[in-house]
Amino acid sequence: MGMLVQSTPVSFGAVGTPIVVGVNSGLDTATIGAQLVAQGSSWDIFLQQITSSVATTHAIVGTVMPLIMVVMLTRFFGKEKSWKAGFEVLPFAIFAGLAFTLPYVATGVFLGPEFPSLLGGLLGLAIVTTAARFNFLTPKKTWDFADPKEWPAEWLGTVEMKLEDMTARPMSAFRAWLPYVLVGLILVISRVFPEVSSALKSVSIAFGNILGETGIGASIEPLFLPGGILVAVVMITFFLHGMRASELKAAVKESSSVLLSAGFVLLFTVPMVRILINSGVNGADLASMPIVMARYVADSVGGIYPLLAPSVGALGAFLAGSNTVSNMMFSQFQFGVAQSLGISGAMVVAIQAVGAAAGNMVAIHNVVAASATVGLLGREGSTLRKTVWPTLYYVLFTGAIGLIAIYMMGVTDPLVGL
């Protein structure tokens, strides 16, 4: 179930990192930005179009994911191994899906890529727990697992949680959730109010003419980035929760180990992707590698390519274990195919991002990490055999949505035909 939930929220997870970092780094923003300006648009508008398309597509496909999770739970882990038992929760499962996806798509369309998973999750949690407390749409019949003594050996991991051994100071639910609310509020304020946004962006670290006189540059704005805001909230939480210095030190140590393990991959991936994208800067005046590959695929596959685009994103996530890295590797390629076919690059990049999110359900890195967490190392194949079916559902329906949006609804962008 933990692997299945790695789908709809992932494209905007980590405060929008797969879009803010993945798509931004994966596309040739300088060249595309110049083309957009020539068409009377801008990079910010184009990125927001991608964000809105990602949010809308996820909302359509992802609303039924709670139902799929319950049905798989009753079928594979129930005493009676019944699909039917899962459908008894159909009304509440769809309601729960909508409680997340409606605020999710609204925040994606109107606020930007940092907010959908964060605010959609917080609002959805509040709505669903309140509804469950009042038995709104909940099934009449209660379902539960069989007695643990009857569980097959392959269910049992090597990790056993003993809650009685855990010590913690009492804390109200409001106080516990307050840091998450603060992250959401500060992000909204920093993105909605231009004065605040300008002040935070005024602190910038720029790198020009990387690798010599190439004209290739980059910059970061540490106070405006979601990571900077997260660090600020951590410091506020230290006082809000009355933490001890030793507790903060332990939390930083634990989170740093996770950060380093993920960052180690990015340390090699980001330079590789940037070289790939900027390979068009050469003395022979050759096109960049993603553009050459895109032209070949466009000539080979033709107009049906949007149906396949999410599978490319899912493959990237399967191999790299990251929606962000998949977007970095394939966004320019997907955009190039769209340009060669004369269809919306924004829409094709969007369904790439959705497919990459779905790929998290079968990502080797994630399956191994989840298996290690619950003491089931060595049984990853059993997990993959189950998660592959929801992944196929997600990428096929996303591809169908891409085809309908482009060819039947006429979704376009300022660069179509260039």
C-alpha positions in Angstrom: 0.0 0.0 0.0 2.9 2.3 0.7 4.2 1.7 -2.8 0.8 2.3 -4.4 0.4 5.7 -2.7 3.7 6.7 -4.5 1.7 7.9 -7.5 -0.7 10.9 -7.5 1.2 13.1 -5.0 4.7 12.4 -6.3 4.8 15.0 -9.2 4.5 17.7 -6.6 6.2 15.9 -3.7 9.1 17.5 -1.7 7.4 20.9 -2.2 7.2 20.6 -6.0 10.8 19.4 -6.5 10.0 17.1 -9.5 8.6 20.2 -11.4 10.7 23.0 -9.8 14.0 21.2 -10.1 13.2 18.2 -12.4 11.5 20.0 -15.3 13.3 23.2 -14.9 16.7 21.4 -15.0 15.6 18.9 -17.7 14.5 21.5 -20.2 16.7 23.9 -22.1 15.1 26.9 -20.4 17.4 29.5 -22.1 16.5 28.5 -25.6 12.8 27.7 -24.9 12.5 30.9 -22.9 13.8 33.0 -25.8 11.3 31.3 -28.2 8.5 32.0 -25.8 9.4 35.7 -25.5 9.4 35.9 -29.3 5.8 34.6 -29.2 4.7 37.1 -26.6 4.8 34.6 -23.7 7.3 33.7 -21.0 9.0 30.8 -19.3 7.0 31.2 -16.1 3.7 31.0 -18.0 4.9 27.9 -19.9 6.0 26.2 -16.7 2.6 27.0 -15.1 0.9 25.5 -18.1 2.9 22.3 -17.5 2.0 22.4 -13.8 -1.7 22.8 -14.5 -1.7 19.9 -17.0 0.1 17.7 -14.6 -2.3 18.5 -11.7 -5.4 18.0 -13.9 -4.2 14.7 -15.4 -3.3 13.3 -12.0 -6.7 14.4 -10.6 -8.5 12.5 -13.3 -6.4 9.3 -13.1 -5.6 9.4 -9.4 -9.1 9.8 -7.9 -9.7 6.1 -8.0 -6.3 5.2 -6.4 -7.8 4.8 -2.9 -10.3 2.3 -4.3 -7.6 0.4 -6.1 -5.5 0.3 -2.9 -8.5 -1.1 -0.9 -9.4 -3.6 -3.5 -5.9 -4.9 -3.7 -5.7 -5.1 0.1 -8.8 -7.2 0.4 -7.8 -9.4 -2.6 -4.2 -10.2 -1.7 -4.3 -9.8 2.1 -7.8 -10.6 3.2 -8.9 -13.9 4.7 -11.3 -14.5 1.9 -9.1 -13.2 -0.9 -12.0 -11.2 -2.3 -12.2 -8.4 -4.8 -15.8 -7.8 -3.9 -15.0 -7.0 -0.3 -13.0 -4.0 -1.4 -15.8 -2.5 -3.5 -18.0 -2.2 -0.4 -15.9 0.9 0.4 -16.5 2.4 -3.1 -18.5 5.5 -2.1 -16.1 6.5 0.7 -13.0 5.6 -1.4 -14.1 7.9 -4.2 -15.0 10.6 -1.7 -11.5 10.3 -0.2 -9.9 10.5 -3.6 -11.9 13.7 -4.4 -11.1 15.2 -1.0 -7.4 15.1 -2.1 -7.6 15.6 -5.8 -9.9 18.6 -5.9 -7.8 20.9 -3.6 -4.8 19.3 -5.3 -5.8 20.4 -8.8 -7.0 23.8 -7.6 -3.7 24.7 -5.9 -1.8 23.4 -8.9 -3.7 25.6 -11.3 -3.9 28.7 -9.2 -0.8 28.7 -6.9 1.9 26.7 -8.6 3.9 23.5 -8.3 5.0 23.8 -4.7 1.5 23.4 -3.2 -0.7 20.6 -4.6 0.6 17.6 -2.6 1.2 19.7 0.5 -2.1 21.5 0.7 -4.1 18.8 -1.0 -2.8 16.3 1.6 -3.5 18.5 4.5 -7.0 19.5 3.4 -7.8 15.9 2.3 -6.7 14.5 5.6 -8.8 17.0 7.5 -11.9 16.3 5.3 -11.6 12.5 5.3 -10.9 12.0 9.0 -13.8 14.3 9.9 -16.1 12.4 7.5 -15.0 9.1 8.9 -15.6 10.3 12.5 -19.2 11.0 11.5 -19.5 7.8 9.5 -20.2 9.7 6.3 -20.3 7.2 3.4 -18.4 4.6 5.4 -19.4 1.0 4.7 -21.8 -0.8 7.0 -19.7 -3.9 7.2 -16.3 -3.8 8.9 -13.3 -5.5 7.2 -10.2 -6.6 8.9 -7.2 -8.9 8.5 -7.2 -12.5 9.6 -5.8 -13.3 13.0 -2.0 -12.8 12.9 -1.5 -16.4 13.8 -3.0 -17.3 10.4 -0.7 -15.1 8.3 1.6 -16.8 5.8 5.3 -16.7 6.5 6.0 -14.4 3.6 4.0 -11.6 5.2 6.2 -11.5 8.3 9.2 -9.2 8.2 12.1 -8.9 10.6 11.0 -5.5 12.0 8.6 -5.4 14.9 7.3 -2.0 16.2 6.9 -1.8 20.0 5.1 1.4 20.7 5.2 0.9 24.5 9.0 1.5 24.3 8.6 4.9 22.6 8.8 7.9 24.9 7.4 11.3 24.0 6.1 14.4 25.6 2.3 14.9 25.3 1.4 17.2 22.4 -1.9 18.4 21.0 -2.7 17.5 17.4 -2.8 21.3 16.5 0.7 21.8 17.9 2.0 18.7 16.1 0.6 19.7 12.7 1.5 23.4 13.1 4.9 23.1 11.3 3.3 21.7 8.2 0.7 24.5 8.3 3.5 27.0 8.6 5.3 25.5 5.6 2.1 25.9 3.5 1.5 29.5 4.7 5.0 30.7 4.2 5.1 29.1 0.7 1.8 30.7 -0.2 2.8 34.1 1.0 6.2 33.9 -0.7 4.6 33.0 -4.1 1.4 35.1 -4.0 2.8 38.5 -2.8 5.3 40.0 -5.2 6.9 42.2 -2.6 7.8 39.1 -0.4 8.8 37.2 -3.5 11.2 39.9 -4.7 12.8 40.3 -1.2 13.5 36.6 -1.0 14.8 36.4 -4.6 17.1 39.4 -3.9 19.6 36.9 -2.4 21.0 35.0 -5.3 24.1 33.0 -6.0 25.0 33.1 -9.7 27.5 31.0 -11.8 28.3 32.4 -15.3 30.2 30.9 -18.2 30.4 27.4 -16.7 33.2 25.4 -18.4 34.7 28.4 -20.1 33.3 31.0 -22.5 30.2 28.9 -23.3 27.5 31.4 -22.3 26.0 28.7 -20.1 25.1 29.9 -16.6 23.0 29.0 -13.6 21.8 30.6 -10.3 20.1 29.7 -7.1 18.0 31.7 -4.7 18.4 30.0 -1.3 15.8 32.0 0.6 13.1 31.6 -2.1 13.7 27.9 -2.7 11.4 25.5 -0.9 14.4 24.0 0.9 15.3 27.4 2.4 11.7 27.7 3.7 11.8 24.2 5.2 15.0 25.0 7.1 13.4 28.2 8.4 10.4 26.2 9.7 12.7 23.7 11.3 14.3 26.4 13.3 10.8 27.8 14.3 9.7 24.3 15.2 12.6 24.0 17.6 11.0 26.6 19.8 7.3 25.7 19.0 7.8 22.2 20.3 10.1 23.0 23.1 12.8 20.7 21.7 16.1 20.1 23.3 19.4 20.7 21.4 20.1 17.0 21.5 16.7 16.2 19.9 17.3 18.7 17.1 20.8 17.2 16.6 19.4 13.7 16.4 16.7 14.8 13.9 19.3 16.6 11.7 21.6 13.6 11.8 18.8 11.2 10.7 17.4 13.5 8.0 21.0 14.2 6.7 21.7 10.6 6.2 18.5 10.3 4.0 19.5 13.6 2.2 23.0 12.4 1.5 21.8 9.0 0.1 19.4 10.8 -2.3 21.9 13.6 -3.0 24.6 11.2 -3.9 22.6 10.1 -7.0 21.8 13.7 -8.0 25.5 14.6 -7.6 26.2 12.6 -10.8 22.8 12.8 -12.5 22.5 16.6 -12.6 25.8 17.2 -14.4 25.1 14.4 -16.8 21.7 15.8 -17.7 23.0 19.3 -18.0 25.8 18.1 -20.4 23.2 16.2 -22.4 20.9 19.2 -22.7 23.7 21.7 -23.5 25.4 19.4 -26.0 24.0 21.6 -28.7 26.6 24.2 -27.7 29.4 22.9 -30.0 31.8 24.1 -32.7 30.2 21.8 -35.3 26.8 23.5 -34.9 25.1 20.1 -34.3 21.8 19.7 -32.6 21.8 18.6 -28.9 21.5 14.8 -28.2 17.9 15.0 -26.9 16.8 16.8 -30.0 18.5 14.2 -32.3 16.9 11.3 -30.4 13.5 13.1 -30.4 13.5 13.5 -34.2 14.3 9.8 -34.6 11.4 8.8 -32.3 9.0 11.2 -33.9 9.8 9.8 -37.4 9.5 6.2 -36.1 6.3 6.4 -34.0 4.3 9.3 -35.4 1.3 11.0 -34.0 0.4 8.3 -31.5 3.4 9.1 -29.4 1.5 10.9 -26.6 0.1 7.4 -25.7 3.6 6.2 -25.1 5.1 9.3 -23.5 4.0 8.4 -19.9 5.7 5.0 -20.2 9.0 6.8 -21.0 8.7 8.8 -17.8 7.8 5.6 -15.8 10.8 3.9 -17.2 13.0 6.7 -16.0 11.6 6.5 -12.5 11.9 2.7 -12.5 15.6 2.9 -13.3 16.5 6.0 -11.3 14.0 5.7 -8.4 13.0 9.3 -8.7 10.4 11.4 -10.5 12.8 14.3 -10.4 15.6 12.5 -12.1 13.3 11.0 -14.7 12.1 14.5 -15.5 15.7 15.7 -15.7 16.6 12.9 -18.1 13.6 12.9 -20.4 11.9 16.3 -20.4 14.0 17.8 -23.2 13.6 14.5 -25.2 9.8 14.6 -24.7 9.7 18.3 -25.6 11.7 17.6 -28.7 9.4 14.8 -29.9 6.4 17.1 -29.5 8.1 19.9 -31.5 9.0 17.4 -34.3 5.3 16.3 -34.4 4.0 19.8 -34.2 2.0 19.1 -31.0 2.0 20.8 -27.5 5.4 20.4 -25.8 3.9 21.5 -22.5 1.3 18.7 -22.6 3.8 16.0 -23.6 6.2 17.1 -20.8 3.3 17.1 -18.4 2.3 13.5 -19.1 6.0 12.6 -18.9 5.9 14.0 -15.3 2.7 12.1 -14.5 4.2 8.9 -16.0 7.4 9.4 -13.9 5.3 9.7 -10.8 3.5 6.4 -11.6 6.9 4.8 -12.1 7.6 5.3 -8.4 5.3 2.4 -7.7 7.7 0.0 -9.4 11.0 1.9 -8.9 13.7 -0.5 -7.8 15.2 2.0 -5.4 11.8 2.6 -3.7 10.9 -1.1 -3.5 14.2 -1.9 -1.9 13.9 1.0 0.6 10.3 0.0 1.5 11.3 -3.6 1.9 14.2 -2.7 4.1 12.0 -0.5 6.3 9.6 -3.3 7.1 12.2 -6.1 7.2 11.3 -7.8 3.9 14.5 -7.6 2.0 14.8 -10.3 -0.6 11.1 -10.3 -1.3 11.0 -7.3 -3.7 9.7 -9.5 -6.5 6.5 -10.2 -4.7 5.9 -6.5 -4.3 6.7 -5.7 -7.9 4.3 -8.3 -9.2 1.5 -6.5 -7.4 2.5 -2.8 -8.0 3.0 -3.3 -11.7 -0.7 -3.5 -12.4 -1.7 -0.1 -10.9 1.4 1.3 -12.7 0.1 0.0 -16.1 -3.3 1.5 -15.3 -1.8 4.9 -14.5 0.5 5.2 -17.6 -2.1 3.8 -20.1 -4.9 6.1 -18.9 -2.5 9.1 -18.7 -1.4 8.4 -22.3 -5.1 8.2 -23.4 -5.7 11.6 -21.7 -2.7 13.0 -23.6 -4.1 11.8 -26.9 -7.6 13.2 -26.1 -6.2 16.5 -24.9 -4.0 17.1 -27.9 -6.1 15.7 -30.8 -9.7 16.0 -29.6 -9.6 19.0 -27.3 -7.0 20.9 -29.2 -4.7 21.6 -26.2 -1.8 23.7 -27.5 0.9 26.1 -26.3 2.8 29.2 -27.7 5.5 27.0 -29.4 3.3 24.6 -31.4 4.6 24.6 -35.0 7.9 26.3 -34.3 
